[in-house]
Every structure is written in structure tokens, then in C-alpha cells.
Amino acid sequence: MGSVRTLLNRTRRRWRGFLLAIMKRPRKVAGVFSVSLVLVVLGLFLDSRDHIFTVNAVTETASLVTTEGAFSEWRVSGANLLTDPFATKGDEIELPENAYLLIRKGTEIDLQRHGIRTAKITLRAKDGRVGSIVMPDADDRVLGSWASLAIVSDGRPLVWPFRGLLRVGDDVTSGVDSILLSGTVNVLEEQLFRDTRYNAGATELDRGDRVRFWKHAPGRAPKEAVVEGFFRLEPSNQERFTEAQNAIQLIAHGGASFVNIERLGSSGYQIKATRWARFLYDPLLAFIAGLGALLFAAIEVYSNIREMIRDARRPDE
């Protein structure tokens, strides 16, 4: 028991001596602390992190190349189906209720809708077939290398999930009649603790922009990034929705290096998460910087008070 008490007293004396030494040299301590803080902040600034880009948009057109068929199972009840690009309107096949479109991997999809009108889905496959139509009360219909569906969203919204290479909007030229109407691009950056993210900025899209996700690997040319999300078509028989809201609403997100915005036929600009933005948005970096400023100010105040007390104790000369 006595040895434990002796050890505690010795430890207490060492800590007291350490604190007294610090209190006698506040400016030197502040300098060491400042250098350490700068190194920590620099490490957080230079740390390599992943980014997730999210596009929330309303558009009249979007195109997609599927990279996974399991994500592309769309309800197409009551749609009119064409299986030949040279077929006429009289060749349309009306699909029954609870019909689903199963889209194969690698299928090119063009989606178009103006206002509250009929939505049009065009599917193409370079090799093989685009997918199949599954109907609970009839035999499944296998589609060829091309198919087109016209569907009206009545009664309830249509929600179509996807995973693939996405392009939102179209170039604004004399022959284009379907464009992006509005949208926002948000950047979510990974924090130092990898299971959390924070919003690293948002950019508003202009009417007529074209959006694409890109992934850049060191030493290689950029390639389009795989994203996932969903299209949503509001019912056409609900008068409270305006034309712009009743085009195609979509949410898409995925890991990418940047989002490219093409504007009026030009290459436009890129949306990235710069390291400088961490000083504005990273909560950990902001906390450490604020804590450092607070402690440095406290040391400076203590140093000034200590000098004032020392000057007051000196005899008048």
C-alpha cells in the first residue's frame, strides 16, 4: 500500500513540474503547438479521399447503358410495344396489367417525355437481345435487338431503378427538342473516418446542360463512371403538377472523379471536390482548426496576464 502511495505522489510531482515548466514558457509552448497543429491540418488537407456525386434533376431526356440487368426491372403496364424500327403505329402490341420489362446488361436505353405526355422508351443492343417482357397471365415475350415502348403514367407514379453509364439531357442544337430542365449536382466527400461523409458543395445546373459522370485512374484516360439511381414519372392525371415537374425526375449517384457539364454544344466545365473546399465543409478539419485557434488564444491571454502580474509585483523604479 505504501509503495502505491509513493508511486502516486511521484507521478503527481512529475506532472506538477511539467505543468509549471509549461506555464513558465507559454510562448514556446504556443510555437510547438502551432507547428503540430499545422502538420495535422496539412495531413488532413492532403489526405486522398473518395467522392460520391449525386445528380437530382428534372429532364425531358436521358440515355443509359445498363451494366447490371438485376437493377433494370421496370413496370410497363398498359404500354404499347413495337419490336421493329420500321413498324407503324398499327403494329403496336398493348401490354396487359402487371407487365414488367426486364432489361439485359449492355442495353442502350433512350428515355423521353415532354410535360405530362406519353413517355417513350427506346432500347437497342449491338449484339443479342435487349431483354424480355414478363407477364403473369401470359407467356414471356423475348425481345430482339431493338424495341420501343410508349407508356402513360396513370393512377400512380412509375419508378424505374437502374445501374449503368448515364447521360442526362442533350446538346442544344437546331434538331433537339428534349433538354434538361433543371437540376443540382452535390458532392459527398469521405471523411478521415471512412464510414462517414459530408456535403462538399453543390452546383446548380442550367436549362439545356448535359451531365455525364467520369472516373479518372492515374496514368489512364478518363472513362465514364457507373452510377445507380432511378427515374420517376408522375401520373399524367394529376393537375397539381406543372409541366416541368412532370417530365422525368431522376436521382443518380456514384463514385466518380468529376462530373462533366456540356453547355450549348461546348465541353463546358467540370465539377470536382477540391481540397481547398475542405476548409469550408470538412467538420473534422473545421473542429481542429477552431480548437487550435481557441487554445492558442488561451495561451496568449495567459501569457499577457502573467506578464501583467509580474510587472505589478516589481518595485517602482
N, C-alpha and C positions, 0 to 999 in steps of 0.2 A: 504493500500500500504506500509505503514511504517512497519507494522508487518511482511509482507512478506520479505521486505528487511532485517529486523532484523534476521529473521529465516535463510535466505540465508547466512548472514555474520557469524552467529553462526555455521552453518554447515561447512562453509569454514574454520573457525578457528579450528574446531574439526578435520577435515581431514588433515589440515596442521600440527596439533600437532601429529596426528597419523603417518604421514609420517616422521616427524622429529624423533619420537621415533624409527621408523624402521631404519632410517638412522644411528642412534647412536648405534644400536645393530645389525649390519649386520650378524655377525656370529650366533647369537642366532636365528635370522630370518631364516638363511640358514638351521640351525638344525631343526627348526619346519617344514620348507618347505620340507626338505628331508624326515622326518618321514611321513608327509602327502602323499608325492609322493610315498613312499614305500608302504603305505597302499592301495593307489589307484591301483598301479601296481599289488600288491598281489591279490586284488579283481578281477582284470581282468584276472590274471593268473589262479585263482581257479574257475572262473565262469563256470558253466556247460553249454555246447552248443551242438547243434545237428550238424551232419555231413552228407554230401552227397558225396558218392563215385561214380566216373564215370570211366567206362572202355571203352577205344577206342581200338579195336583190329581187327586183320585180322586172321581168323582161318579157318581150314578145317572142324571143327565140333563144334556143340553147342547143348545143350539139355535144355529143358524148360518145366515147369509145369505151365499151364495158371491159373491165379487167377481171370481173368475177360475176358469174351468172347467178350465184345464190342471192345477190343483192338486188337483182333485177326481176322481180315478180310483181307485175302491175295488174291491178284490176281494170278491166276494159269492158265492163258490162254494157251492152247495147251499142257497142262501136260498130262502124261499118268498115269491113276489111276488104282490101284489094291486094292480090298476090302477084299482079303483073303490072309493070310500069306503063304498059301500053293499053291497059284495060280502060273501059269507060265507066261512067257512073252507074250504068245499068248492070254492070258485072259485080257490084258490091255485094258482100256477104254480111248480113246483120248477125252479130253475135248475141247469144242469149244472156240472161242474167247470170251473175256469178262466173263470168268468163274471165280467165286470167291469161296474161301474156307472159310467157317465160322467155327471157332474152338470153342468148348464148354469149359466152365470153368472146370478145373481139368484134362484136357487132357495132357498126356505126349508127348512131341514132340522131335524127334531127327532130326537134320538138318546136312547134309553133302554135301561138294562139294570140289573136287580136281581141282585146277587150273581153267581153263575155261570150264570144262566139265559140264555134266548134274548135277543139284542139286537134291538131294533126300530128301524128307520129309517123315518121318515115324511117325504115330500118334497112340497112344494107350490110352484106357480108362479102368480102372478097373471095373467100373460099368456104364452101359448105352452105349452111343454112343460118338464118338469123335467130331462130327459136321455134316456139310452138305455142298454140292456143290450147289451154286446158279448160274443158267444160265438164261440170259434174254430171250432167244428164245426157252427154253425147260423147262420141269418140274424140280423142285429142286430134287437133289438126296441126300437122307438121308444116312449117313454112319453108320456103325456098331461100334464095339469096337476096330477095327483095320483098318488102311488104309495106303497106301503108294502112294506117287506121285513122279514122275520123271519129271523135268521141265528144259528146256533150255531157258536161258535168251537171246533172240534175239531182236534186234531193239532198245530196251530201257531198262534201269535198272529195276529190281524188288526191291521194298521196302516193307518190311513186319513189321509192328509195333507189339509190344507185351507188356504184363504186366504179371509178374509171377516170379517163382523161377528159376533162370538162372544158368547154369554151362557152362563155356566157356573152350574149349579144352578137352583133355582126358589124362589119365595117360599113360606114355610112357612105354609100355611093349612089349614083343615079338609079341603079337597078335594085336597090334594097328597100324593102317595105316593112321589115321587122327589126327592131332595135332594142337595146337595153333601155329601160325607162328610168330606173333609179337604183341605188344600192349603196352599200357600205362594205369596206374591207377592214377587218380587225386583225391585229397581230397579237398572238398569245406567246409569250416567251417563257422558257423554262427557268425556274429559279435555281439557286445553288442546291437546294434540296429538291431532287429531281421529281418528286411526286406532286409538286405544286407549280402553278403557272400564274402569271399576271398579265393584264392587258397592257401591251407595249405601244399602243397607239391605234388610231382609227382614221381612215381616209374615205371621204365621200366620193362616190362615182358620179360622173356627169351623164346626162342622157346621150346615148349614142356610143358610149365606150364599149370596148370589147375586152373581156377579162380572161386571162389564162394563168394557170399555176405552173411554176418551173422549179426544177430541182437541179442544183449545181454541185457536182462532185469535183474535188480538187484534181486538176490535171485533165479534166474531161469537159467536153462541150455540154452546156445545159440541155436537159431534156424535160419534157412535160411530166409533172408530178401527178401521182394517183391521188385522187380525193374521193371523199364519200359525202353523201348528203341525201336530199330528197327534193322533188318537185311537188308543189301543191297547187291544185286548181280549185278555186272556189266555185260553188254552184252558180249556174247562169240564171237561175230563177230567184235570186235574192237581190232585190232592188237597192238595198242599202250599200252595196259595194259600187265603187266608181269603176270606170273603165281601166284606169291604171292599176288598181288593186286586183282587178280580175284578169289580168294577163297570166303570166306564170310566176308564181312566187317560189323562190328556191333558197335553200341553205346548203352550203357546201364548205367543207373544211378538210384540211390535210396538212401533213408535214411538207414544207417546201422551203426553198431558199429565198424566193421572191415571187410576187405576183406582178405580171406584166399587163399594163393597161395600154391598149391600142386606141388611138383617138383620131378620128377623121382620116383614116387611111394611113396614118403615120405609126411609127413604132411607139410613140407616146412616152411613157415613163415606167419606172419600176417602183414597187412598194416593198421596202425592206424594213427590218428591225435593226437600226443602227445601235452600236454600243453606246453612243452618246445619249440615246434615249433612256438608258438605264438610270441615269441620274434623275430623271423625271418620274419614271414609272416603277423601278425595282424597289419594293418596300424594304427589303433587307439592306440594300445599299443606302437608301434614304435613312433608315434607322441608325446604321453605323455612322454615317456622316453626321447626323443630328446628335448622336450620343458623343461623338468626338468633339464636336463644337461645344456642347454643354460642359464636358469635363475640362476642356481647355479653358473655357471661360471661368469655371470654378477655380482652377489652379491660378489663373491670372488675378482673380479677385482676392484669393487667399494671399498671394504674394504681395499685392498692394496693401492689404490690411496689415500684414506682418511688418512691412516697412514703415507704415504709419505708426504702429505701436512702438517699433524700435526708435523712431525719431522722437516720439513723445517721452521715452524713458531717458534719452540723453540729456545731460545737464546743459543749460543755456550757456553758450559760449560768449 
